[in-house]
Amino acid sequence: MKVIGINASPRKGANTQTLVEAILAGAAQEGAHTRLVNLRDLTINGCIGCEGCKKHLGKCVQKDDLSPLLQEMTAYDAIVMGTPVYWFHVTAQFKMLVDRLYSFLEFKQDPQSGQPSIDSAFPGGRRLLIVISRGDPEPPAFFPQFYDHLNEWLNLIPLSLGVQKYDFFHQYGADIDRLAARNDRTLLEKARAAGAGLW
């Protein structure tokens, strides 16, 4: 089994990276081959809305570090994607990654009924785990409706990848402590167990 972890935190060694690494460690203990990618180390662009991917479905035409990463992701059995919450949403790095998943989507319409549908060109049968590290506790003290919107938006990811089996791994109440996950033994054990469960 091969598992890729994608960390979208711009902070080196902080909570999101700690949790993604713990999940990968749990998978490795079960015999998986793992790889960690830190988006902050890559040169990546946002989607430019050119629709070039619809001419060659599943391939973004942009020439940056993200295009080959998207192709590499198709070779893994499980994908772990992690982001901290910045201003009630994902990081800019994570948003660029998710926007570029649009390259896998195919929009169809039934010729008889006119009913629209969406298919993904991403290879089927993959496992997906999305990691979200949040400063606010649960329930949040302020603006819970924004977190409701975020949680709904995150479901675009399995839709884009055509994944049926997926889960979310949350860290709540980290505040601005970049070592909160590292110092939470129970949370780390849960992360390693989540990684082992990808097998």
N, C-alpha and C positions, 0 to 999 in steps of 0.2 A: 504494500500500500504506500502511496505517495501523498504527502500532505504539504500544502504551501500555506504559509502564514503571511498575511499582508498587513503591515502596521502603518496606519495613516497619521500617527501622531508626529508633529514637528519637534516634539521634545524627546531628546535621546534618553533612553533608559527609564522613562517615566511609566505611569500606570498601565497604559494601553500596551506598550511594548512588553512590560513585565507579564501581563496576562496572556498575550499571544505566545510569548516564549514558554510559559508554563503549560499552555495547552499543547504546544508542539512537543514539549518534553514528555507529557503524558502519552501522546501518540507514539513517540519514539520508544518509550518503555514497552509498548506492545509490538514493536518491531517495524514501525513505519519509518520510511525515509522522509525526512522533513527539510524544508527550506524556509528561511525567513527573508522577507523583502521589506525594507524600510522605504516608503515612498519619498521621504524627505531626502534620500540620497539620489533620487532619479530626476532627470529632466523630463517633466511631463506638461502637457498642454490640456486645456479644457476642450470639450467638443466644439467644433466650429460650425456645426449644422450644414455641412456640405452635402450630406446624403450619399457620399461616395461609397459608404459601406453597404448601401442597398444594391449597388452594382456587383459587389463581391461580398456577399453576406458573410459576416463573421470576421471581417478584416477591416480594421480602421486604416485609412489611407495616410494618416499623419506619420511623420518620420521623427518620432521621439522615443524615449525609453519605455513608454507605456504600451505602445503597439506590440512590440515583441513579448512583453509581459502578459498581455491579454491572450496571445497565442499560446504562451507557455502554460497558462492556467488550465487550458483544455486538456493537458496531459496528466493532471493530478486527480486522484480519487476523492480528495477532500480539500476544501478551501476554507481557511479561517481569515476573516477580514475584521480588522479592529480599528476603531476610531474613538477618540475622546469627544465629548460634547463641548462645542465652543458656541456660546451665545445661542443656546437652545437648538443647535443643529450639529451636523457632522463638520469635520475640518474641511478646509478648502481642498486639501490633497485627496481626501476621501470622496468629496463631491466630484472632482475631476475623474476619478476612477469610475464611479458609478455612472456618470454621464457617458463615458466612453463604452460602457456595457451596451449602450444603444446599438452598437455595431452588430450585435448578435441577434437583434430582434427583427422579426418578419411580420408585417401586418397584412392580414388576409381578409377577404370578404367572401362569404358563401354566395355563389352566383344565383342560387335559387331563392334563398331567403333574404339575402343582403345583410345577414348577421356578421358583424366584424369579429375577428379573433386575432390573437397574438401568439406566434410560435417563436421559439428560440433555436438558433443554430448552434448553441453551445451543446457539446456532447452530453447526453443524458446520464443518469445514474450517479451523479456526484453528490457528495455530502457537503453541507454548508453550515458554518457556525459564524455568527456575527457578534463581535465583542464591542460593547459600548461602556466606556468609563465616564462616569458623571460626577461632577462636584456636588450637586444637590442630593439631598436624601430622597427617599421614597416613603411616603408621598412628598412631593416638593412643596416648599413653603410658598413659592411664587409661580404664577403662570403655568399651572398644570396643563392647560390646553395646548401650550406649545410642545410639550412632551408627547401629548396624544398625537399631534400632527407628525412629530418626528418618528414615532413608533409606526404610524401608518406608512410614512414615506419609505422607511427601511424595507418594507415588503416589495419594493421595486426590484431589490437585488435578486431574490430567488426567482421572481418573474423573468428578469432579464436573462438569468442563467438556466431557465427551464428546470429548476431544482424543485423536487417534490418534498424532500426530507431536509429540513433545516431547523435551526434553533438559534436563540439569542442568549448571550451570556452578559449579564449586567453587573457592573460595579456602581454602587450608589454611595453618596456621601463622602467622596474623596476630597472635597473642598479644593484647595490648590496645592495639596500635599502630593508631590510627585512620587513619594515613596509609600503612599498609603497601601497600595496593593502588595508591595514587597514586604511590608510589615504586618500583613493580615494573613496569618498562617491558614486559617479556615478558608479564606477566599482562594488562596493558592492551591490548596488541596482540591477544591471544587474545580478549579481551572484544569489541573492535571487529570482529574477524573473525566472532565468533559473531553479532553484530548484522547484519553484512553477509549472513551465511548464512540469516537469517530471510526474505530476499527470495524 
